[in-house]
Amino acid sequence: MPGMTSDAGEFGSLSVVPHSLDAQAARVYPLRTHRATPPFARLSISWARGNTLRVTLLQSDDAVSEQSVGGEVVEVKLAEADGGEISDARWRRIAYGSVAPFALLQSRKSSIDSFHYEKDWWEHVMDYSKEISSLLGNSKSSATPMIEDPKTVLRAVEEPTSVKAAWELLEMFYADKQSQTWIPERLLDWLADFDCLFSGTQPTVHSKLVAFQKELVTIQAVENHPEYWEVISSALAIGWLDVVVKLLRLHGSYMYDQLGSREIENGLVEAVALLISQMPRLRPDLPTEKLGECYNTKPEFMKAWEKWRGQITKLDCSAFWLQCDHQQTRVGLKNMLQIMLGNASLLSNVTCHWMELYISHFLYIRPFTVGLESMYSLAEKCMHLKPISNRHKLMGLALGILEENTEVVLAECSRSFGPWMITHALELLTAGSAQAENLLHEEQSKLGGICIEELHRLTYAQILSSHALTWNIAPIYLTSCMKQGMGLLENLLYNQPVQHHQVLLKSIEICRLNGLDRVSDDIMKIAGVHYWKHGKKGSAVFWLQQAQDDVRLNRIAKHLFDFVGKSVSDESFKQWEGMIELLGTESKTAGGLEFLKKYRDFRRSLQQVQDGITTDNARKAAEALISLMRNPSTPQQFWLPLLYDSLKLLNWKESPLLNVSETNILLNKLQELSLAKLLPGFVASDLPSDALKSVRLALATNLGRAFLLD
């Protein structure tokens, strides 16, 4: 995906193939003029709307004549890196939208048995293909007329994309088993939808219709205009019957004031229009705006075709042509009849490029073609008759499909339409071709033991991973790669920035969905260390707790001991009290911080002692003191501060709060502390010099009072 990259660091560990987002080749934009001809004396360039340049071409005074216009203004639409058809934002929407269909298809593939795979798999692939196709846009035929405006031949629709056109080609030939018997008709519909895409590299019937439609509003009698008959013949040759009939109905003989004097001429025009609208079509159905009569079976179609051709021949030999006084109408209609009768020379003259000629051959010369019968040889013949210097990328893909050459199809998809296209189109190729399935699934030693299918998925996942807005959908494609996918997924997750909370949560969720518990713990540990280093102590403790990292939690506890206050009024304890609050109630995940939580509770009870409380509450505080001193998690350096802070409890006036055994426990702790002072590494408490004596005296006094009570 083009655009900004994630700040997750270097992705060298994830790279499968060399990939650069910055490398862009220079592009050449052809200038297509209609009236002005070179040489030009002056050229002026200015910005038009959006990413369109307005180029003004002016001829020199010597080149200007009565026939020339002296200059022309043309607009050139600048393309982006992918051809300019799809913006970065829309590419990301397509990338996100294609995840669910892809994942569902992989799930079905792993669950379906071999018998149903052979029988029903193509239906699942078609469901997948339809969902992907809907993401690429709705294919509305540019040749569909608007009934409301009689002089609008082509409806203004959003220009389709080459990716959409390529996807429908692959679906037509590989995935859709039901359309195999009427491939020529599917190609005709495809060309009607996407012929406008070829207008950028060569003349097309679509561009001729667009140019004529602009002039149509200024023409009084269209039948006198030579371009009118040329456009009609071209549209008829490639099967745009609805456009042809609409143009014929613009003939001047249909005018109310002309019907009486041009009755025979009008009859001939109407007869041709009627024959065109009744043209037999070998297909199950037609959209409501399309013309023709549908036949499902080849025998029925052949019978209807012979009858229809007989009617054309009969009309061609009619004596009414001699009574038609309008020469342009007579010649134009005669040419249309010859087109319908399959005049190869005329078909070649009225079509603009080899694909249009290819469609015209299926319509009028080889109407009984079913499936892929010698379709490639016909394509070669048409290319020889209509050579082109600048071949459109869709033509290269179409040739590879017709040749049934999987390597060429893969190369064209990858080179011309990018990693997204090749990754998702592989499902169509493997569904419709056993050769393609074997080629794509065969392990390649030169690729490190992975297959071509996995290579393309890894490449696409790499590109997704390099973008901050799409990295989180890369795991869907990595997990579908059996050889190297999981290893690269782990690298991807380790490289995500833990400082972004949402990214961190997404990484942990991905680990949970894919059973990567170890990676999840490591990521939470990394997050904990990161937050600790950046001063976010509470977040650090939380993530280390989630990772159950007792080693680091104990280190943090030792670090915190240096900051926790040595008396009730110490401000440093209040500073850390909020963070200790985050430890929660699960002492198992708190590590050495379990003591701080209990110490926090004890300090609160001592505060109440200073504020004045009842004997019962003081007894509870004394019990908390004994619990802390007995607990093995209480650090030795805290024994004396705990006892020193509890002097008021030890000297409780009303009655001793500790019995003889409890007092002996505390005296034994003091004895252990005195012996520990002799050992290296002992940490002395920051207390008054007489603190130890005060504690010993208080304990001795409490012991005597406890003896008296017993």
PAGUBA-218635 format. One line per field, with one value per residue (C-alpha): residue in three letters; x, y, z. Coordinates in steps of 0.001 Angstrom, whole numbers. Each point is the difference from the previous one (the first is absolute). Example, Ala and Ser with C-alpha at 12.3 -4.5 7.8 and 13.67 -1.06 7.14 Angstrom:
BEGIN
residu: [Ala:Ser]
xx: [12300:1370]
yy: [-4500:3440]
zz: [7800:-660]
***
This chain:
BEGIN
residu: [Met:Pro:Gly:Met:Thr:Ser:Asp:Ala:Gly:Glu:Phe:Gly:Ser:Leu:Ser:Val:Val:Pro:His:Ser:Leu:Asp:Ala:Gln:Ala:Ala:Arg:Val:Tyr:Pro:Leu:Arg:Thr:His:Arg:Ala:Thr:Pro:Pro:Phe:Ala:Arg:Leu:Ser:Ile:Ser:Trp:Ala:Arg:Gly:Asn:Thr:Leu:Arg:Val:Thr:Leu:Leu:Gln:Ser:Asp:Asp:Ala:Val:Ser:Glu:Gln:Ser:Val:Gly:Gly:Glu:Val:Val:Glu:Val:Lys:Leu:Ala:Glu:Ala:Asp:Gly:Gly:Glu:Ile:Ser:Asp:Ala:Arg:Trp:Arg:Arg:Ile:Ala:Tyr:Gly:Ser:Val:Ala:Pro:Phe:Ala:Leu:Leu:Gln:Ser:Arg:Lys:Ser:Ser:Ile:Asp:Ser:Phe:His:Tyr:Glu:Lys:Asp:Trp:Trp:Glu:His:Val:Met:Asp:Tyr:Ser:Lys:Glu:Ile:Ser:Ser:Leu:Leu:Gly:Asn:Ser:Lys:Ser:Ser:Ala:Thr:Pro:Met:Ile:Glu:Asp:Pro:Lys:Thr:Val:Leu:Arg:Ala:Val:Glu:Glu:Pro:Thr:Ser:Val:Lys:Ala:Ala:Trp:Glu:Leu:Leu:Glu:Met:Phe:Tyr:Ala:Asp:Lys:Gln:Ser:Gln:Thr:Trp:Ile:Pro:Glu:Arg:Leu:Leu:Asp:Trp:Leu:Ala:Asp:Phe:Asp:Cys:Leu:Phe:Ser:Gly:Thr:Gln:Pro:Thr:Val:His:Ser:Lys:Leu:Val:Ala:Phe:Gln:Lys:Glu:Leu:Val:Thr:Ile:Gln:Ala:Val:Glu:Asn:His:Pro:Glu:Tyr:Trp:Glu:Val:Ile:Ser:Ser:Ala:Leu:Ala:Ile:Gly:Trp:Leu:Asp:Val:Val:Val:Lys:Leu:Leu:Arg:Leu:His:Gly:Ser:Tyr:Met:Tyr:Asp:Gln:Leu:Gly:Ser:Arg:Glu:Ile:Glu:Asn:Gly:Leu:Val:Glu:Ala:Val:Ala:Leu:Leu:Ile:Ser:Gln:Met:Pro:Arg:Leu:Arg:Pro:Asp:Leu:Pro:Thr:Glu:Lys:Leu:Gly:Glu:Cys:Tyr:Asn:Thr:Lys:Pro:Glu:Phe:Met:Lys:Ala:Trp:Glu:Lys:Trp:Arg:Gly:Gln:Ile:Thr:Lys:Leu:Asp:Cys:Ser:Ala:Phe:Trp:Leu:Gln:Cys:Asp:His:Gln:Gln:Thr:Arg:Val:Gly:Leu:Lys:Asn:Met:Leu:Gln:Ile:Met:Leu:Gly:Asn:Ala:Ser:Leu:Leu:Ser:Asn:Val:Thr:Cys:His:Trp:Met:Glu:Leu:Tyr:Ile:Ser:His:Phe:Leu:Tyr:Ile:Arg:Pro:Phe:Thr:Val:Gly:Leu:Glu:Ser:Met:Tyr:Ser:Leu:Ala:Glu:Lys:Cys:Met:His:Leu:Lys:Pro:Ile:Ser:Asn:Arg:His:Lys:Leu:Met:Gly:Leu:Ala:Leu:Gly:Ile:Leu:Glu:Glu:Asn:Thr:Glu:Val:Val:Leu:Ala:Glu:Cys:Ser:Arg:Ser:Phe:Gly:Pro:Trp:Met:Ile:Thr:His:Ala:Leu:Glu:Leu:Leu:Thr:Ala:Gly:Ser:Ala:Gln:Ala:Glu:Asn:Leu:Leu:His:Glu:Glu:Gln:Ser:Lys:Leu:Gly:Gly:Ile:Cys:Ile:Glu:Glu:Leu:His:Arg:Leu:Thr:Tyr:Ala:Gln:Ile:Leu:Ser:Ser:His:Ala:Leu:Thr:Trp:Asn:Ile:Ala:Pro:Ile:Tyr:Leu:Thr:Ser:Cys:Met:Lys:Gln:Gly:Met:Gly:Leu:Leu:Glu:Asn:Leu:Leu:Tyr:Asn:Gln:Pro:Val:Gln:His:His:Gln:Val:Leu:Leu:Lys:Ser:Ile:Glu:Ile:Cys:Arg:Leu:Asn:Gly:Leu:Asp:Arg:Val:Ser:Asp:Asp:Ile:Met:Lys:Ile:Ala:Gly:Val:His:Tyr:Trp:Lys:His:Gly:Lys:Lys:Gly:Ser:Ala:Val:Phe:Trp:Leu:Gln:Gln:Ala:Gln:Asp:Asp:Val:Arg:Leu:Asn:Arg:Ile:Ala:Lys:His:Leu:Phe:Asp:Phe:Val:Gly:Lys:Ser:Val:Ser:Asp:Glu:Ser:Phe:Lys:Gln:Trp:Glu:Gly:Met:Ile:Glu:Leu:Leu:Gly:Thr:Glu:Ser:Lys:Thr:Ala:Gly:Gly:Leu:Glu:Phe:Leu:Lys:Lys:Tyr:Arg:Asp:Phe:Arg:Arg:Ser:Leu:Gln:Gln:Val:Gln:Asp:Gly:Ile:Thr:Thr:Asp:Asn:Ala:Arg:Lys:Ala:Ala:Glu:Ala:Leu:Ile:Ser:Leu:Met:Arg:Asn:Pro:Ser:Thr:Pro:Gln:Gln:Phe:Trp:Leu:Pro:Leu:Leu:Tyr:Asp:Ser:Leu:Lys:Leu:Leu:Asn:Trp:Lys:Glu:Ser:Pro:Leu:Leu:Asn:Val:Ser:Glu:Thr:Asn:Ile:Leu:Leu:Asn:Lys:Leu:Gln:Glu:Leu:Ser:Leu:Ala:Lys:Leu:Leu:Pro:Gly:Phe:Val:Ala:Ser:Asp:Leu:Pro:Ser:Asp:Ala:Leu:Lys:Ser:Val:Arg:Leu:Ala:Leu:Ala:Thr:Asn:Leu:Gly:Arg:Ala:Phe:Leu:Leu:Asp]
xx: [0:1397:181:1620:1736:-347:2475:497:3635:1761:-1941:2993:-967:-3368:1221:-552:841:1683:-2652:210:-2907:1975:1119:-2284:735:-544:-3354:-825:-3399:-1096:-1717:-3003:-1103:-3058:383:3427:2968:3762:2221:-962:1531:-961:-1008:-1542:-661:-2202:-1869:-3624:-2199:1544:3041:-755:2244:-1400:2358:-453:1506:377:1079:2305:-1415:1455:-1768:-3410:-2330:-3700:-416:2000:-1166:3346:238:-1712:-361:220:-118:2405:-853:3102:260:1343:2407:-2670:-1378:-1951:-3223:-186:1050:2007:-3021:-2136:2777:-13:-3784:399:2766:-2152:-3113:1729:1205:-3332:-688:3579:-81:-3399:1226:3096:-2217:-2259:3015:1324:-3380:-1357:667:1565:-3262:-1876:3138:-135:-3766:-887:3222:-575:-3221:1938:2569:-2768:-1433:3486:485:-3301:881:3420:-1493:-2514:2917:1534:-3149:-3217:462:-2519:227:1058:-1960:-3362:-2180:-2149:-3564:-877:2337:-382:3362:1994:1531:2248:-954:2439:1332:3095:2900:813:3443:2435:130:-3751:294:2840:-1909:-3068:2155:1480:-3390:-1468:2612:976:-2701:-3425:-769:-3529:1209:2412:-2588:-474:3505:-283:-3086:1749:2917:-2431:-1467:3506:1076:-3164:916:3729:693:358:3165:1795:-690:3105:2375:-1827:-3179:-3116:-3639:-835:2165:-1579:-3474:984:1407:-3053:-2405:1591:-636:-3468:-1729:1168:-881:-3343:-230:2186:-479:1959:2959:2596:1113:-3554:117:3563:-904:-3097:2017:2683:-2533:-1804:3251:666:-3602:-1206:-3434:-1913:2302:-369:-3802:-110:2274:-2122:-3095:1712:-200:-1760:-2625:-1618:-868:-3753:400:2201:-2025:-2143:2842:2533:-2235:2141:3188:-1557:-1249:3502:1422:-2703:469:3718:-742:-2524:2470:2624:-2390:-914:3580:303:2303:1468:-429:-2501:-1298:580:-278:-3221:1720:1807:-1421:-98:-1770:1593:432:1328:984:2241:-2482:-2754:2448:1283:-3519:-911:3315:-560:-3482:1272:2799:-2522:-2079:3085:861:-3570:44:3389:-1427:-3191:-1047:-803:3649:-387:-2831:2050:1084:2295:3424:1621:-2911:105:3769:-32:-2808:1569:3259:-1883:-1558:3425:1300:-2832:731:3620:1993:3505:1520:-2729:234:3718:-578:-2641:1704:2854:2169:435:-2266:-2919:707:237:-3498:-1421:1273:-1835:-3185:-197:2610:321:-3296:-62:3221:-446:2613:3642:-76:3081:-559:3704:635:-2786:1535:3341:-1743:-1758:3248:1608:-2834:-44:3578:532:3115:-1025:-1693:-2302:708:-3457:853:3077:-2076:-2694:2599:1465:-3462:-913:3344:-719:3494:-38:3496:-964:-3202:1945:2632:-2580:-2006:3084:1635:-3053:-2415:2163:282:-3617:-1277:2288:-566:-3778:-211:1934:-3190:-1707:2900:219:-3778:-139:3255:1659:3221:-90:-732:2970:2294:-1014:67:3246:2794:2902:3484:1279:-2616:1099:-2478:-3137:-2444:-792:-3366:1641:2642:-2627:-1894:3172:855:-3430:197:3358:-1526:-2922:2438:1967:-3003:-1198:-3655:36:2524:-2758:-1561:3297:-347:-3008:2257:3023:-1974:-1096:3667:887:3781:1201:-3171:18:3665:-459:-3150:2007:2573:-2769:-1540:3366:655:-3202:421:-1139:-301:-3264:-2684:-2377:2803:1078:-3531:-364:3279:-1115:-3363:1754:2144:-3104:-1771:3003:1056:3239:-47:3774:174:-2841:1884:3171:-1838:-1527:3429:1452:-2843:610:3715:-720:-2464:2312:2884:-2228:-1243:-3471:388:-3645:-306:3263:-1218:-3337:1548:2601:-2802:-1899:3124:487:3597:855:3705:-470:-2787:2329:2664:-2532:-975:3608:251:-3132:1213:2562:-2759:-2638:60:1394:-2672:-3694:417:2582:-1110:1841:-2424:-2956:1742:-24:-3252:-2032:2184:-196:-3763:311:1307:-3514:-1014:1862:3122:1301:638:1476:3364:1973:-2521:-2411:1737:-438:-3724:-220:2358:-2285:-2965:1991:1135:-3592:-927:2953:-1262:-3287:1899:1601:-3354:-1471:-2065:-1583:1812:-1678:1359:3408:-67:-690:2991:2136:-1191:986:3469:433:-1182:2562:2846:-881:-308:3168:-490:642:3554:2325:821:-3613:-141:1364:-1969:-3189:627:1130:-3140:-2059:1326:-3421:-1488:2697:-545:-3803:-1138:-3316:1352:2781:-1025:2485:105:3162:549:-530:2389:2624:-352:840:2924:1371:-214:2050:2567:233:395:2895:1785:-695:1888:3183:-535:1155:-2699:-2151:-2179:-334:-3243:-85:-1327:1069:2974:-2102:-2685:1211:145:-3473:-1401:1763:-1324:-3539:71:1407:-2684:-2725:1389:-176:-3539:-989:1453:-2063:-3194:685]
yy: [0:3385:2684:432:-2952:-1339:1220:-3532:16:-1868:-2772:-1840:-3080:-42:687:-2818:1824:3368:2676:3754:2366:2921:-1400:1350:-189:3019:-7:1147:1542:34:3089:-990:2806:-138:3031:1601:-1775:398:1906:2379:3425:507:-2187:1256:-2106:955:-1773:-996:-1742:-2496:-1769:1017:2159:2252:33:2669:-789:2852:-467:2369:2571:-1914:-3207:1645:-488:155:-3659:224:1659:1473:-1791:-2129:-317:-3500:-1220:-2599:-1857:-659:-3491:-1017:-2839:-2641:1650:2666:-1967:-822:2345:-1117:296:-2132:-2573:-307:-422:-2747:-1625:-33:-1084:-2954:-1484:-1559:-1736:-1284:-1331:-1633:-1736:-1317:-1282:-1798:-1436:-1572:-1451:-1341:-3644:-1113:-1227:3244:1952:-1302:427:3197:1959:2262:1258:1134:1650:1822:1329:1186:1560:1879:1525:1104:1355:2105:1637:1072:1840:-700:-704:2209:-184:3287:-949:36:2843:2392:-170:3428:1890:-1099:1476:-1555:-3145:-906:337:1927:-2507:-205:-1333:-3577:-1149:-2353:-2104:-565:-892:-2438:-1648:-562:-1507:-2499:-803:-529:-2488:-1781:151:269:-3495:954:2547:-2335:-674:3678:1434:2161:1740:538:1563:2272:1204:416:2173:2099:715:575:1143:3515:-1103:-575:3580:1201:-2007:-339:1063:-1953:-206:1472:3083:433:-95:2484:2415:-360:502:3390:1045:-1510:2969:2296:-2282:636:-3012:-2786:-2209:2508:-226:-2661:-521:-1018:-3093:-766:40:-2164:-2577:-128:-447:-2715:-1861:-495:-808:3210:-551:2345:2884:-799:-81:3254:1681:-1315:1493:3404:-302:2950:-2203:-500:3713:568:2436:-2494:-3204:676:779:-2504:-2976:-2604:1336:-145:-3513:-1191:1617:-1544:-3417:43:1159:-2808:-2629:1304:-130:-3611:-1255:-3526:-234:-3228:865:-727:3553:3680:3154:1896:2809:-2370:-1215:-3429:-3333:-2515:-3731:-2440:-2897:-46:-1831:2549:2824:-1406:-318:3552:1302:-1489:1460:3429:-36:-975:3066:2210:-1491:497:3648:504:-1167:2047:2305:2762:1032:1314:2252:1492:3454:815:-1353:241:-1941:-2640:-517:101:-2548:-2266:33:-925:-2971:-1100:207:-2250:-2370:-290:2042:-402:2916:2379:-1231:716:3510:1070:-1372:1851:-2609:-3753:-760:1762:-1906:-3186:549:815:-3325:-1902:1941:-242:-2431:-2696:238:-3698:72:-1684:12:607:-1524:1391:3359:763:-605:2446:2540:-292:513:3117:1393:-499:1902:2722:447:2430:1791:676:-3075:498:-2179:-1581:-1255:-1774:-1697:-987:-1571:-2026:-1288:-876:-1750:-1944:903:187:1483:2915:622:46:2324:2432:55:614:2559:1974:-252:-455:-2335:389:-1208:-3000:-1095:-79:-1086:-3195:-1461:459:-1510:-3130:-508:-22:-1580:-3219:1167:3229:-1846:-2329:2868:2200:-2711:-1683:640:1883:-709:3318:1763:-1703:-2848:2130:10:2897:543:437:2305:2406:-28:723:2839:1550:-432:1758:3019:54:-205:3006:2312:1249:-241:-3524:-1997:-1509:-1889:-1517:-2906:-1341:-623:-1109:-2689:-1444:-649:-3403:187:3431:1828:-501:865:3249:726:-199:2407:2373:8:509:3032:1847:3117:-794:3679:228:-1503:-1025:-1634:-1894:-1264:-1037:-1913:-1883:-777:-1378:-2199:-1309:-829:-1896:-1794:1962:129:188:2931:1718:-305:1315:3006:833:-290:2321:2441:-154:719:2814:1735:-384:1604:2906:677:-1565:-2212:-988:-1142:-1888:-1924:-760:-1541:-1952:-1376:-1032:-1777:-1601:1157:-610:605:3579:650:-994:2324:2806:-806:310:3256:1331:-930:2767:2543:-1155:2168:-1080:1750:660:3600:-670:1612:-2511:-2701:2075:423:-3765:-823:516:-2378:-2641:354:-1402:-3334:-1337:-2912:-2819:-324:-2809:2392:2750:-1566:1831:2845:-2083:1296:3638:-509:-1434:2673:2648:-1420:-133:3617:1083:-1771:1710:3348:-731:-866:3432:1626:-1812:-3192:-2598:-2955:-2424:1841:232:-3774:-514:2173:-2121:-3160:1538:700:-3631:-1175:2153:-1127:-3657:337:-1260:2567:2873:1242:-29:3669:821:-1861:2826:2802:-2028:-418:3578:1323:-2296:1352:1413:-3485:-1581:2594:-82:1345:-1766:-3554:-1820:-719:-2884:-3187:-1699:-2183:2885:2186:-2749:-195:3689:-323:-2881:2194:2654:-2636:-1169:3598:517:-3037:1106:3263:-2033:-1385:1807:1649:972:3052:2271:1865:3761:340:1892:-1497:-984:-1709:-3514:766:1517:-3087:-2386:1956:36:-3748:-750:2131:-1676:-3434:781:1296:-3077:-2305:1768:-469:-3682]
zz: [0:-847:2642:3381:1578:3490:2572:1226:-1044:-2744:-1693:-1342:1984:-1753:-3523:-2488:-3224:-566:119:-188:406:-1392:-3331:-2723:-3685:-2217:-1773:-3532:-733:-3649:-1423:-2122:-2284:-2245:-2261:340:-1562:578:-234:2796:476:3643:2904:3234:3119:2937:2782:-497:2575:2392:-1435:-3596:-2181:-2719:-3010:-2688:-3400:-2513:-3596:-1816:-2447:-2940:1016:415:-2975:-724:1002:3238:3192:1032:3324:2613:3757:1466:3591:1368:3184:2057:1369:3389:662:-617:-3077:1840:-116:3714:2795:3028:2276:-2300:-288:3772:-3:-2599:2048:3135:-1884:-1648:3300:999:-3365:-138:3564:-547:-3143:1804:2806:-2466:-1802:3194:1000:-3311:-894:-3290:-1550:552:-904:-3552:-226:1841:419:-3000:1624:3083:-2255:-1870:3276:889:-3437:142:3365:-1209:-3229:1944:1853:-3307:-1113:-1838:-3694:-1774:-3741:-1510:-3104:1786:-1336:1998:-1254:1304:-2335:-3658:-953:2846:-1433:2926:3620:2192:2552:2146:-2028:993:1076:-1680:3175:-213:-3689:674:2846:-2183:-2728:2427:1484:-3468:-1184:3224:2665:-1643:-1253:-1055:-2554:-1805:-2726:-814:429:-3178:1380:3332:-1877:-1832:3323:1395:-2934:319:3624:-431:-3578:1374:1837:-3299:-1102:1805:-2194:-3353:-1804:986:-1016:3370:-578:-3464:1552:2700:-2573:-2251:2895:693:-3601:-158:1600:-2793:-2953:-1694:-2363:1378:-3056:-2089:2336:-1014:3598:918:-2202:1020:3683:-580:-1925:2689:2809:-1982:-627:3720:880:1653:-1508:2304:-945:-3707:128:1927:-2530:-2873:1623:-245:-3803:-1608:-1665:3411:201:-278:-2841:-1912:264:-3083:-2390:1361:658:-1805:1554:3441:-672:-845:3126:2164:-1637:815:3562:415:-1250:2393:2964:-905:-285:1532:3063:1401:3671:2794:432:-696:2085:-612:-1918:-2378:-3303:-1594:412:2384:-620:2592:-2245:-3026:-2336:675:-480:-3307:-1350:1012:-1366:-3454:-105:1044:-2561:-2657:865:-304:-3391:-1185:1079:-1640:-3341:311:-2866:2483:19:-3539:1195:2853:-1166:2940:-919:3474:1501:-2694:259:3806:347:-2614:1951:3154:-1767:-1200:3570:1187:-2872:1203:-2524:1480:-1875:1137:3592:-15:-1350:2551:3124:1679:1709:-70:2955:-1666:-3203:2075:1435:-3433:-1369:2717:-680:-3785:-1378:2677:1907:924:2034:3385:2735:-911:-3493:-1781:1660:224:-3707:-824:2370:-1799:-3327:1269:1405:-3387:-1663:2662:1263:2865:1156:3610:1425:2990:3052:-248:-3477:1306:2678:-2503:-2303:2844:915:-3595:-468:3215:1166:3798:208:-2246:1971:3281:-1442:-1407:3240:2104:-2286:-1085:2925:3056:3002:1140:-3349:-341:3614:-288:-3644:706:1467:-3363:-1944:2130:-153:-3788:-1113:1171:-1652:1992:3238:-467:-937:2911:2671:-1019:2487:-1556:1317:-1350:2147:3187:-222:-248:-2911:-2327:1667:3397:-1473:-1332:3281:1937:-2378:426:3784:-39:-1729:2419:2914:-1195:379:3365:-1053:-1446:2043:2142:-2954:-1129:2532:-1949:-2984:2008:1837:-3347:-865:1414:-358:1063:972:3778:361:-1908:2003:3207:-1461:-1007:3483:1701:-2220:864:2199:3540:905:-1968:2215:-2787:-1990:3117:662:-3647:117:3105:-1621:-3089:2234:1775:-3264:-1339:3168:428:3810:280:-2416:1870:3315:-1608:-1460:3390:1621:-2640:650:3739:-373:-2474:2306:2990:-1882:-1013:3509:-322:3047:354:-3629:332:3050:-1695:-3133:1972:2127:-3143:-1225:3474:-62:3664:-568:-1159:2494:2829:-1388:-105:3595:1131:-1896:1639:3494:-275:-514:2449:3112:3348:2051:-299:-1106:-2679:-3300:-2149:1091:-1149:-3344:-588:1737:-3190:-1954:2717:-321:-3548:1246:431:2156:-1749:2061:-2207:-2860:2150:689:2727:-186:2097:3133:-1050:-320:3537:1271:-1536:1937:3221:-380:-355:3243:1752:-1218:1723:3192:-14:-627:2993:-285:2262:1529:-2393:-3039:1628:585:-3722:-832:2333:-1727:-3350:1449:1097:-3421:-1758:2262:-488:-3787:-1744:-2807:2446:-651:3000:-495:888:3305:2143:-1764:467:3732:450:-1704:2295:3307:872:-420:2153:2738:-114:3364:520:-355:-1864:-3586:-442:2038:1206:-3090:-2415:1965:-77:-3789:-277:2411:-2071:-3113:1769:925:-3619:-1079:2425:-1414:-3607:640:111:-3509:-3176:-2092:2959:-735:3040:549:-12:3573:3138:1821:2991:-2071:876:3718:-72:-1687:2454:2985:-1385:-680:3472:1608:-2103:935:3719:-250:-2039:2739:2617:-2044:-552]
***
